Amino acid sequence: MADRAAAPRRLAAALTIVLAALAAPGVSAVEPDERLDDPALEARAREISKDLRCLVCQNQSIDDSDAPLARDLHLLVRERLVAGDSNASVIDYVVSRYGDFVLLKPPFRGSTYALWLGPIAILALGGGAIVLFFRRRRTTAPAAPQALDDDEQKRLDALLGDEPR
C-alpha cells in the first residue's frame, strides 16, 4: 500500500526533472578565447553561428557544438566579421566552402526540393493510403454464405450424427 502512494510522488519528481532539463537555457560551446572584444560583432557572430550546422554533429548549430570543426567554423565566422563582411556574405562564404548542408535552414531551390517537399509527400501518401483502406473496407460488403448442396448437407449430417433431411 505504501508503494502505491510513493509511485505518484516518484512520477511527479521525474516529470519535474525532465521539465527542468527542457526549460534550461542551452549552453554555448563558444570558448572564451574565441569571443570578440566588440560586443556588437560578437552578437552578430553568435547570430550567424546559430544558423550554421555542425558538420560533425549534424543536428546542432556550431554555436552549440564542441566538435573541433565547429570551433574552426566559429573562428572563421569571427575572422570574416572582423574583416568587415556582412552577415549574408559570411554565410555565403561558408556555404561556398561547405554547400547548403551547412545551413540549418537550407534555401528552397531545385537541389533541396526533396528535403522540403519529401515529408509533405510522405504524409500525403500515407493519408491517402489510410483513406483508401477505410473506403474499400466500408464499401466491400461481406459475401452472403452459399447454401449447401445435397451432397454437402448429407456429409455434414453424417459428421454431426444427425438424421438426413
N, C-alpha and C positions, 0 to 999 in steps of 0.2 A: 504494500500500500504506500509506503514511504517512497518507493521507487517511482510510482506513478506521479506523485506530487513533485518530484525533482525533475522529471522529464520536461515539463513546460518551462521551468527555470533554465534548464540547460539549453533548450531551443532558443529561448529569448536571449541568453548570453551569446550563443553562436551567431544569431542574427545581428546582434549589436556589434559584434566584432567585424562581421562581414560588411555591414553598412559603414562602420567607421573606416575600414580599409578602402572602400569605394569612394567615400567622401574626402579622403585625404588628398591634398594637392599633390600633383606629380613632382617628382624630384628631378631636377635638371642634372644632366650629365656633363654640363659645361664646367671645366676646371677653372679655378681662379686665375691661373696664368694665361688662360685663353681670353679672358674678358678684356674688352677695350676700355680705355680710360674715359672716353667720351660716352656719357650715358645715352645720348641720342643714337649714336652709332651702335652701341651695344643692344639697345632696344630693337633697332632695325635688324641686327644680326639674329637676334632671338626670334623675331617675327619670321624671317626667311627660313631659319633652321626648323621651325615648326612645320613648314610646308614641304620640307625635303625628307625623303625616305632614307633610312639607313639601309644601305645595300647588303649589309651582313644580317641584320635583324629582320628586315623587310616589313614588319608591321609596326615599326616605331619610327618616329621622326629622329633626325640626327640630334635634335635638342634633348631627346630622352635616352639616347643610346650611349653606352660605354665602349663600343667597339672602336678599335684603332682607326678604321676607315672613317667612322663618324667624326672622330677627333680631327682627322685630316680635312674633312669637309667643313668642320667648324672653323678651322684656321683659314681655309680657302675663302669662305664667305667673308670672314673678317678682313682678310687681306684685300679682297676686291672692294669692300666698302671703304677701307682706308684709302684705296687708290682713287676713290671718287665715283665709283659705279653706282647707278641707281639700283633699287631692289629688283626691278624687272631685268636689268642687264646682268645682275649677279645670278639670278635664276636661269636666264638664257645661257649664260656661260656654263653653269653646272649641267644643264640639260644637254648642251652641245657636247660635253665630255662623257656623260653617262646615259643619255637618252631619256625619254619620257618616263621610264620606270622609276627614276629618282624622285619624281613628284608624287606626293601622297594623293593628290587630286589631279590625275592626268587630264590633258585637254580632250575635248570631244572632236576627234578627227578620224580620218579613214583608218589609220593604224590602231585606233583604240575603240572602234565601234563594237567589237565583240566584248570588250571589257565593260562598256557601259550598257549595251543592249542585251548581253547574254543572260543576266539574271532575270530581266523582264521577260525575255523569250521563254526561258525555262519555266517561270511561274505561269505564263500564259498557256504553254503546252500542258503543264500539269493540271491546271484548272480545266482546260478543255477536255482532257482525258477523264477527269472526275465527272464532269457534266455528262459526257457521252456514256460513261459506265452506268450512271444512275438513270439516264433516259432509256437506255437499252434494257435495263433491269425492270423498269416500270412498264415499258410497252410490250415486253415479251410475256405473254400470258402462258401459264403452265399448260402443257398439253393435257387434254382430258384422257383419263385412263381408258384403254380399249377393253371391250368386253371379251371374255374368254370364249374361244370356240368350243365345240362339243368335246373334242379330244382333250384339250387342256382342262376343261371342267371335270371330266372323268378322272384324269390323272390327279388333280388336286383333291377330289373327293376320296380317291384311293389313298393318297398320302395322309389325309386327315382322318381317315377311317369313317367317313360319313357314307351314308347310303347315296347311291347315284340318283340324280334328279330325273 
